[in-house]
Amino acid sequence: MTLLEIIASLLVLSGLFGLINYRILKLPHTIGLVVVALVASLIIVGLEALKPDLGISDNVLILLKSIDFRKVLLEGFLAALLFAGAVHVDLSDIAENKWAIALMATIGVMISTFVVGGLMWLVAGWLDFNLPFIWALVFGALISPTDPVAVLSILKHVKVPRLLQAKIAGESLLNDGVGVVVFTILVAIAMGTQAPGGGEIGTAAVVKLFALEAFGGAVLGLIAGLITYALLKMIDEYIIEVIITLALVTGVYALALRFHLSGPIAVVVAGLLIGNHGARFAMSDSTRQHLFQFWTLIDEILNSILFLLIGLEVLLIGREFEQTWLAVAAIPIVLAARLLAVSVPIGLLSIRKQFTDGTIRMLTWGGLRGGISVALALSLPDTPYKDAILTATYVVVVFSILVQGLTMERMVGTLKSTPQS
């Protein structure tokens, strides 16, 4: 299929499925798209089982195989989606919760990675599936970060206390960058290859790589954001200013990828700077309104396509489902690891600071997984363990979006009215 045909197909399906959800299901838009796409996929599978000569799934598979989900998300959509999310986040709320966010996005991710990896390795052995410990850790790394796209999409429809929302949103914006770095390191170790950018893999190399990617990405984002801020302050023409922010997003992400820095962290830092300091001091009211409306629209369009693809990917992944029981077991394992990853940082900070009752419960249930985990799983090299990891990833992601996403509002309703921190 040509690029135009792929884009046209995705937009037509997004519009059609969105209409079905709006008129019939009335679910939050992105969740509704996943549901409708999943139902459509299952209907196609059923029709093919009854009448194999129809060839419906073959045509849909041609579309899906024409799309490299990993590249579309990690090298395409992700930069724009992270920036669109970051510009709408109040930096003062993030600063007020900086220690909780920082600990959950770093130590929390590491705790979750090893807890998920260890438990998956034990369960796999119990199920007589040979899953090496290092590959179990790889699964832990790709599934541990909460997905900012999924999280921010759900938070638009759920009224969460302000500071608790800042913790959930802030962590999701930062921990995916940390998770990608950990994932990259573990895959290199598992494959026995050199660390990205060259060099032997060792403790020093791992620390150096982590520091370079994470902190280097943050520095790149800050520098690019400051340059963009200076440019925005020089003019008052919203069309040019919107184009400048587009250049910022694509340019800083491309530079990060080129120099082996964390693109997600770079874009988030730049987005926080432009969305707060830039919006306050470098934009007129007209520019601020048009720029935020533009990025909101970009966010909605790309989210629609992304969640549509998540629902349709079952047609590709479903034909290679392996170790279904291991995939089902991954759901409580990931939730248990998330509970521990949240409890440790919040428990340490609660010694000196009071948190809203139910904070740990809400942060655990609100830690949604999404397209980033699927993209990372799809990027794995071909090994005997890839299909099982991919199956487990998809099952956890679908459960996260549908079950956790649809019950978050009910979970918020259980929070007591206590002082918020």
N, C-alpha and C positions, 0 to 999 in steps of 0.2 A: 504494500500500500504506500501511496505517496504521503508526504508530510501533511499536505492539505486534506487528504482523505482521512487521515488519522485524527487531526484536529476537529474536522467537521463531525466525524462519528462520535467523538467524545463529547462535544458540545451538544449534539442532538440528543444523545442518551442522557446527559446531565439535565438538560431541559425537560425531557420527557419524564424521567424518573422523579425529578423534583416536583413536577406538576402532579404526578400520581401521589406522591407523599403529601403534598399540600392539600389536595382535595379529599384524599381517602385516609391515610395514616395519621396525618397531622402531628408527626414527630418533629423534633429539631431537625433542621434541614440536612445537616451532614449525616446524622444517624439514620434519618429516613432514606438517604441515598444508599447507604450500606445495606439497609434492610431490603429495599426494592431490588438492588443489584444482586444480592444473595438469593432472593426468591426467584428472580429471573434466571439466575444461573442454575438453580435447582430444577426449575421448570424445563430448561433446555436439556439438562442431564436426563430428566424423566422422559421427555419426548424422544430423545435419542435412543433411550433404552427400549421404548415401545416401537419406534420406527427409525431404525438406524440409517435408512436411506434419505432421511430429510436433509441431513448435512448442515443443520443450523449451527451446531457447536463448532463445526469446522470453520464457518465464516467468522464466528466470534473469536475463535482461537487465532485466526489469521490476523485480526485486529490486535489481540493481546500480545502475540508474538512479535508484532511490528514495533511494540513499545518496550523499551528496556526500562522496567519500573525503577531499578536502582539508579540509572542515569537521570531519568525524568525527575526523580525526587531529590537525590543527593547532589546532582550537578545542574539541576534546573529549578524546580519549584521551591526547594527548601530555603534558598537565600531570600526570595521574595516573601515567603510565608513567615519566616522568622523576623524579618524587618517589619512587616505589616503588624505582627504581634507586638514587637518591642516598642514601636512608636506610640502604641496606645496604653503602655504600662506607665504608671506614675512612679518616677524614680525615687520620690521621697518615701513611698511605701516600701520600695525595695530596700532603700537605705535603712529604714527603720527595722527591717527584718533581715539585715545583711548576714548576720552570723548563722541564723537558722537556714537561710537559703544556701550559703556557702558550704556549710557542713553537710547538708542533704545532697547537694550537687556533687560533692567530692567523696567524703567518707561514706555517705549513704550509698552512692553508686558502687563503691568498692565492697562494702558489706554485702549488698544485694548480689553482686556478681559472684562472690565466693559462696554465699548461702545457696543461691539458685544452682550454681555449678556443683556444689557438693551433694545437695539433695537429688539433683537430676542424675548424677553419677550413681548414687546408691539405688535409686528407683530403677534406673536402666539395668543395673546388675540384677536386681530382683526380678525384672521382667525378661532376663536372659538376652538382653541386647547389649552388645559390646560397644559401649560409648566411652572412649578414653577420657580421663579426667580433664585434660587440657581442652578437649572439644566441648565438654560439659561447661567449662569456664567460658568458652567462646559464646555459648548460648546465654550464659548468665550475663555476659557483657552486653550483648545486643538487645536483651529483653529488659535490663534493669533501668535504663533511663526512661523517664516519663516523656511522652511525646508532646512537644509544645503545640503542634498543630491540632491534635485531638483535644488536649487540655483547654487551650484557649477557645476552641470552637464550642465546647460544652459550657465554659464559663460565661459565654454570651447569653445563655438561656437559663442559667441557674444563679439565683441571688445568694452569693456567699458573703459572709462578713468581710469587710474591706481588708483588714490586715491578713486574714486567713487566705483570702483570694490572692493577695500579694505573694504570700509564701508559695502557694500552688503554682501561680503563673511564673514567678521569678525562678523557682527551681526548675520548672520544665524548660524555660528558655536557656538555662545554663548547663543542665546536666546531660543533655544530648551531646554537646560538644565534648564533655569529659568522657561520656560513654563511647563515642566514636574513637577517641584516642585509645582507651583501654581495649576496645575491640580490635583495633588495628595491631596493637602490640601482641595480644594473645593469638591472633591468627598467624602473625609472623613466627611466633614461638611454636605454634602447632605445626606449621609447615616446615619448620627448621630453616627458614630463610633469614636474610638480613633485615634489620629494622628499616622502615621506610626512610629514604634519604641516604641509605648506605650505612655500613658499620655492623659489627657483630652485636648479637643480642646478649645483654648481660644486665645486671642490676643498674650499673652506671648509665648504660645506654637507654634503659627503660626510663629512668628518672630524667635524663636529658631530653629524651623524645617527648615525654609528658610535659615538661616545663616549656620546651620549644613550641609545641603545638598549642597548648592551652594559654600560657601567658603571652606567647608571641602573637597568637590570634587576637587576644585582648588589646595588646599594644597597637597592632595594625588597625583594629577597629576604632580605637580611640584617635589615632592620628588621622585616619580617613574621615572620621566624623568631625574632627576639628577643622580640617581643610574644607569640608562641605559646609560647615557652619559659617566659616568666613565667606565663602562664595554666596551663600544664601543671604547673608547680611548686606552684601554689596548691591543687590537688586531687589525690585519689587514687581515681579512679573510671574504669576503663578505657573504658567505653562513651562517656562524655562526652569523654574525651581522644582517642579515635579520631575522634569527630565534629569535634572542634576541628582535628585535622590535615586532615580532609576540607575544612573551611572554609578552612584555610590554603591548600591546593592550589588550590581553585576561586577563592577570593578574590584571591590574589596574581596568578594568571594573568589573571583578568578585568581587574584594575587595570592590569596591564602592557599588555594589548591596548588598553585605553581611552586610556592616556597615551603610546602608541607607544614602549613600552619592550620589552626582550626578555623575553617570558614564559618561554621555556625556561631562560634563565640565572637568572631570578628564582626559579623553582621548584627548580632544582638547588641554588642557594645555600641556600635555606630547608631543603631536604631534607638536605643535608650537616650543617647546624647541628642539626636535630632528631634525625637519626639518630645523631649522635655526642655532642655536648654535652648535648642534650636527653635522650637515652636514658640517659646516664650520671648526670646530676644532677637530672633533673626527673621521673623515672618510677620507680615501684616495679617489682619483678620481674614481678608479674602484669601490670601495664600494658605493660611492655616486650614481654613474650611475646605478648600479645593484639594489640598494635599492629603488631608486625612480621609476625605471622601474617596479619593483615587485609590489609596492603599487599602481602604475597607473593601472597595469593589474588587481589586486584585485578589485580596484575601478570600473573598467569597467565591470567586470564579475558580481559583486554583484549588481551594478546599473542595469544591463540588467535584472537580475532575479527579482529585486524589482519592476521595472517599468512594467515588464510583468505581475507580480501579481496584480499591481494596475489596469491594464486594464482588467484582468480576474475576479477580485473581483466583478464586476458588476453582474456576474451570481449568486453570493451569496447574495449580497446586493439588487440586483434588484428585487428579489422575495419578499422582505419585505419593498419595498419603501412605506413610509408613509409621509403624509404631503408634497406632492411634491411642492406645492406653497410656503410653508415655506422654503423648501430647495432652491428654485429658488431665493427667497427674500434674502437668506443668502449671495448670491454673492455680490450685491451692499452694503450690510451691512458690510461685511468683508472688502471690498475695502475702504469704508468710514472710518471705524475704523482704518485701516492701514494708511490712509492719515493723520488722526489726531495724531496717534501714532508716525509718522515720523515728522510731522510739529512742534509739541511741542518741542522735543529735539533740532531739527535743528534750530528752531526759537530762542530758548534760547541761543544757541551757536553762532548764526549769529550776535549777539550783539557785539561780540569781534572778530569774525573770518569770513572771506569771504568764501562762498561756490560756487561751480560751478552752473551756471544757470541751472535749471531743476533738481537739486539734489533731491528735495522733490518728484517731479513727477517720477523720475527714481526709487527712493527707494520705492515708493508706488507700482508702477507697477512691480518692480523686486522682490517684497516680495512673492515669490512662496510658496505655501503649497504643501505637498507631503505625503509620506508614514507614517511619524511620526504621523500626525493628524489622519490618518485612523487607525493606530495601537492603538492609545489612545482611539478612539471612540469604537473600537472593544473590548477594555479591560474593558469598562464600565459594572457595574453589571446589571443584568436583571431587568429593571424597565419599567414602561409604556412609558417612554420617550426615551429609548435607540434607538429604530428603527428610530424615527424622527431625533434624533441627528446624527445617523450614516448616514442617507440619506443626510442630509444637509452637513455633512463633505465630503462625497464622491463627491457630486455635486460641491462644492467649490474647492476641490482638482483637479478634472478633468478639470474644467474651468481654474484653475490657470496654470496647466501644459500645456494644449493645447492652450488656447487663449493668456494668458499672456506670456508663454514661446515662442510661435511662433512670437509674435509681439515685443519682447524686442529689437531686432536688429533695427526695424523701430523706436522704441522709442529712442534708443541711437542716431539715425541719426538726431533727432530733437534738441539734445543738442547743445547749442552754444559754440563756441570756446572761452572760458573765463578762467581766472586763476582758477586752480583746488585746492580745499581744501577738 
